[in-house]
Amino acid sequence: MLNSLVKSIEYNQTLQMIYIANDGVISKRRIKVLQVGEKSFRAYCFLRKSRRTFTIDNVLALVPVVTKESMVI
C-alpha cells in the first residue's frame, strides 16, 4: 500500500480509495496524495473538498483513476 501511495506522488496520479474510518464507516473517495509518512498520509480529498490525514492501515483498496483523452478534429 505504501508503494502505491509513493508512486502516485511521483506520477502525479489521482487515486480512488476505499477507506474504513476508526468508527467502522466505509467510504469511497477520490484523493490526490500530497505527503506520505510511516503510518499515515496527507491527501486532498475530493469528497470533502479539503486536505485530510488518513491512516495507511485503514485503506482497504487503492486504484489509479484513468482518464481518457478525447481527440477533437
Protein Blocks (a to p, Z undefined) as FASTA:
>chain_A
ZZmmmmmmmnopacddddddfkopacddddddfbdcfkbccdddfklopacdddfklpmb
dcdddddddddZZ
